[in-house]
Amino acid sequence: MATNYVAQPAPFPAASKTSSGVANNTLTSVSTITFTDKLLVTVSQAGRLAHWIHVPLATASADPMNPGHYLPVDSENALLPRHDLTATTVLGGTKREDEVIGQTLATTIASAILMKRPSEERLLVVGLGLQDASTMGRSGFEEIVGLVLDCL
């Protein structure tokens, strides 16, 4: 049984951006690679990548219970993740604190992408290698989100 595949023209190499800075008192590197079917975001501290999470963006736009687009009402809550996004750990996440921070960070990144491009339907894949997620406070979280926003 032969399967017919349709080739989709796509630029190669895939578009990418990088940024780096200090987040949670640690040098942090962020990169994004844009594929035709996925968005890959990596956040690495000290060369680590230990936790992989994915967030389907298409389900957010196709949710029949939420026909309108989510817009935060004030700037204080602008970094809150959308309630209609679901982050799932693919690899890693063996420490509960790391998993909670990772999934919250992934849904926050997904929310930022959908605020910028509401019709985005690609799968978001986030790779994390945080030095110590258990000590991260709000400012460290916001610093990482800021570095990611520089790459989007």
ZIKATA-V838548 format. One line per field, one symbol per residue. ss: DSSP state (h for helix, s for strand, l for the rest). psi: psi as a letter, one per 20 degrees, with the letter a starting at -180 (. if undefined). A space follows every 10 residues. Layout:
ss=???
psi=???
//
This chain:
ss=llllllllll llllssssss sssllsssss sssslllsss ssssslllll sssssslhhh hlllllllll llllhhhlll llllllssss sllllhhhhh hhhhhhhhhh hhhhhhllll llsssssssl llhhhllhhh hhhhhhhhhh hl
psi=oqppqppppq qprqpqqqqq applkppppp qpporhiqpp ppoppkjqni ppqqophhhh ijohimhrqp pqhrhhjhjp qqijqopppg qbkhpgghgg gghggghggg ggghhgnhjp jrpppppqmp gnhhjpaghg ghgghghghh i.
//
